[in-house]
C-alpha cells in the first residue's frame, strides 16, 4: 500500500513538472501558419466575447441559484430550530405535569400510610 501511495504522489509531482515546462520552440515552417492564425483571430475575438458574456451570464445564474439555495437552507434550519424548541417546551410541560401528579400521589400515599398506622382512639370511660 505504501508503494502505491508513493507511486501516485510521484506521478502527481511529475505531471506538475511537465505541465509547467515551456512549450518547445516553433520551427521556421510554422511561420505561415502564424499568418493564418492572425486572419482567424478577429472571429475568435468575437467568439471569446460571446463566450465571456455567456460565462458571466452563467455565473449570475449560478450566483442567483446559490443564493436561493442558501435562503432555503436557512429557512429550513430556522423552521427545524423552531420545531425543536416547541417540542422541548411541550416535553418540559409534560415533565412538570408528571412530576406534579407523582408528588400528589406520593402525598396521598403518605397520608394513607399515616392513617393506617395511627392507633385507634381509646374509648372514653
C-alpha positions in Angstrom: 0.0 0.0 0.0 2.9 2.4 0.8 4.4 1.7 -2.6 1.1 2.5 -4.4 0.7 5.8 -2.5 4.4 6.7 -3.2 3.9 6.0 -6.9 0.7 8.1 -7.0 2.5 11.0 -5.3 5.5 10.8 -7.6 3.1 10.8 -10.6 1.5 13.9 -9.3 4.8 15.7 -9.0 5.9 14.5 -12.4 2.7 15.7 -14.1 3.0 19.1 -12.3 6.6 19.5 -13.6 5.7 18.7 -17.2 2.7 20.9 -17.1 4.9 23.9 -16.2 7.6 23.2 -18.7 7.8 25.8 -21.5 6.5 24.8 -24.9 9.1 23.7 -27.5 10.3 26.4 -29.8 8.4 26.5 -33.2 10.4 25.8 -36.3 10.5 28.2 -39.3 7.9 26.3 -41.4 5.3 27.2 -38.8 5.6 30.9 -39.7 3.0 30.7 -42.5 0.6 29.1 -40.0 1.0 32.1 -37.8 -0.3 34.4 -40.6 -3.3 32.1 -40.9 -3.9 32.5 -37.2 -3.9 36.2 -37.5 -6.7 36.2 -40.1 -8.8 33.9 -37.9 -8.2 35.9 -34.8 -11.0 38.5 -35.3 -13.5 35.7 -35.4 -12.1 34.2 -32.3 -12.3 37.6 -30.5 -16.0 37.8 -31.3 -16.4 34.2 -30.1 -14.4 35.0 -27.0 -16.5 38.0 -26.2 -19.7 35.9 -26.7 -18.2 33.1 -24.5 -17.2 35.6 -21.8 -20.7 37.1 -21.9 -22.2 33.6 -21.7 -19.9 32.7 -18.9 -20.8 35.9 -17.0 -24.5 35.1 -17.6 -23.9 31.5 -16.3 -22.1 33.0 -13.3 -25.0 35.3 -12.5 -27.5 32.4 -12.8 -25.3 30.2 -10.6 -25.0 33.0 -8.0 -28.7 33.5 -8.0 -29.4 29.8 -7.6 -26.8 29.6 -4.9 -28.4 32.5 -3.1 -31.8 30.8 -3.4 -30.4 27.5 -2.1 -28.8 29.3 0.8 -32.0 31.1 1.6 -33.9 27.8 1.5 -31.3 26.1 3.8 -31.5 29.0 6.3 -35.3 28.9 6.3 -35.3 25.1 6.8 -32.8 25.4 9.6 -34.9 28.1 11.3 -38.0 26.0 10.9 -36.3 23.0 12.4 -35.0 25.1 15.3 -38.4 26.4 16.0 -39.9 22.9 15.9 -37.2 21.6 18.3 -37.9 24.5 20.7 -41.6 23.8 20.6 -41.0 20.1 21.2 -38.7 20.9 24.1 -41.3 23.2 25.6 -44.0 20.5 25.3 -41.7 17.9 26.8 -40.9 20.3 29.7 -44.5 21.0 30.4 -45.4 17.3 30.3 -42.5 16.5 32.7 -43.7 19.2 35.1 -47.2 17.8 35.0 -46.0 14.2 35.5 -43.9 15.4 38.5 -46.9 17.2 40.0 -49.0 14.1 39.6 -46.3 12.0 41.2 -45.9 14.4 44.0 -49.7 14.4 44.7 -49.8 10.6 44.6 -46.8 10.4 47.0 -48.5 12.8 49.4 -51.8 10.8 49.2 -49.9 7.6 49.8 -48.1 9.0 52.8 -51.3 10.3 54.2 -53.0 6.9 53.8 -50.0 5.2 55.4 -50.0 7.6 58.3 -53.7 7.0 58.8 -53.2 3.2 58.8 -50.5 3.3 61.4 -52.3 5.7 63.7 -53.6 3.8 66.7 -57.3 3.8 67.2 -58.6 6.2 69.8 -59.2 4.7 73.2 -62.9 4.5 74.2 -63.9 7.1 76.7 -64.7 5.9 80.3 
